[in-house]
Every structure is written in structure tokens, then in C-alpha cells.
């Protein structure tokens, strides 16, 4: 798989310690400040180099091999644990950030969905947001109605917040002691690479082919950019693994089967070695299994299928939008 685009719109490099000192994250919610106090107590030392890139939408390949795509996905019950895949060896691992079109826009607020949780656990992302704003650079994951996914490498994960009891709007209502119990410092911090990409929001009725193409282009661009950045920093031979889940299926109301299916196809097109799909709570993998079955059955064609025809065929399956979960 190749793409004609190999360079980002923006490429910036930051020293983590300087980033946190000059433009520290701004926490407007008291519970967020509790988490930050646990992850970054007084005297904390921030280490490493953070690489930021923002990418233009990439054209889809002419053909897609759906059957090969189904072989690249691995379902995992539960939420992100950021543990390395044991079989990955020297692979480069990435985690999808279920972004808003405005990058990390609500990180300091009382909200605590997937995006805000990642920033709370990786506080340098908040400092990155503040730094980009101070530089008058666009803090967006889409522009002129086209996806512009953002990649961040080398960011420290400094704490773990147990999500089940505090997810979404429950975080703002939680007592301070409950927040403290749910937050565990990580010392020394681990390092995470992130793909921040925004799914479409607020749709209703049947998905149209144009929307499906937009979603597929967004995921393909983010995943392909991860492959390119992995090769840039670690060499061409390192396998690339992407961790994701039901992207765009919470507050944005996306269809879980469709959003799973399109990410699986995007991983194949982008040359990702493995898509590790975290399905959430117990028994929540049915939507992923349905998506895999559709790929192996209705969409599998020997030698692949033209991208335009595949998009039309997916639209013909009659996927309907879900509803926002309010978080």
C-alpha cells in the first residue's frame, strides 16, 4: 500500500520539561486538579521529547482487500490498559484518541469521556494544547470540512484513572475522595504514541456513501500517518500496531458495527500490522464480531475490490446512526 502524501501539514518538536514549565495545562475543574496533583506532585520531573504532526487527508488506495483486513484485527475485552502487545516484539504501538474537531478542547473541563481521560493521564497533552494556542497554530483535527488527524509521540502517561465509575458526566459529580481512590500514579511514567482523529457527529437516519467515505478517509489518514512516523523514527522494518475501540460511538452517536468495520479496512489500507480493538465492558464484543463477519462474508472478494465500489456496497448494507450517550 502506498500513498502520494508523505509529509504533514505541521511538524513540531518539544522538550517535555520546557513544554510543561512554559505552558502548563490549565485545569478548570477541581476534580481534574486532584488527578493532576497525583500524577504531577510538586517537584515532578518531566522527561523526553514530544513530536507533534498534523496531516492532510490522504487519498484512498484504488483497491481494498477486505479479506486481508479481517486477518489484522485482534479483539480485546476491556478498555485501554496501554500494556504492550506481547507478540509485537519490537513493534511501534499507537493509541487512538477519540478526538473532537478542536484538539483536546475540553481537557480542563468537568467532562471525562475518552479524549479528556487520555489528557488527564497524559498531562503534557494539555500543555501541548496551550503551547499550540500560544503559537497561534490551528488546534484542530479537521479543517475546511476535511480531516487533519494529529499524531503525538513520546508523551508520558503519569497516572491511571479507573474509568468505570467516573466515566463521562459522572466525573464532575464524584466526591474528591472517590477521584483520589480511582487515580494511581505511574512512576516511572510510561510512554504513549497517540493518533487524534475526529469522527463525524450528530448524524441521523441512514449513513450515506459520502459520510462513509469521509470516515474511511479519516481513519486511513491517521493510521497511514502512524505508519510513516513509525518508519521515520524507528526504521522501515518495525511492525506498526494501532489500539482503538468504538471511535465516535459515544457522544458522537456513531454506529458501532460500521465504525468497527471501517477502522479494520483502514488498517489494512494503511499497512498496519495489527489493529488491537478494545471493546470495553464484559460481553461488549458482539459489534466487533459482527463487523468482522461482514468483512469476511459480504465484502470479501478475491484480489480485493475498488474502493469506490466497496464504499457503495457498505452503504447498501443499510447502517443507521445511533444516538449520543450524553458524555
Secondary structure, 3 states (H helix, E strand, C coil): CCCCCCCCCEEEEEEHHHHHHHCCCCCCCHHHHHHHHHHCCCCCCCCCEEEEEECCCCCCCCEECHHHHHCCEEEECECCCCCCCHHHCCCEEEEEEEECCECCCCCCCCCCCHHHHHHHHCCHHHHHHHHHHHCCCCCECEECCEECCEEEEEEEEEEEECCCCCCCCHHHHCCHHHHHHHEEEEEEEEEEEEEEEECCCCCCCECCHHHHHHHHHHHHHHHHHHHHHHHHHHCCCCCEEEEECCCCCCCCCCCHHHHHHHHHHHHHHHCCCEEEEECECCCCCHHHHHHHHHHHCCCCCCCCEEHHHHHHHHHHCCCECCCCCCC
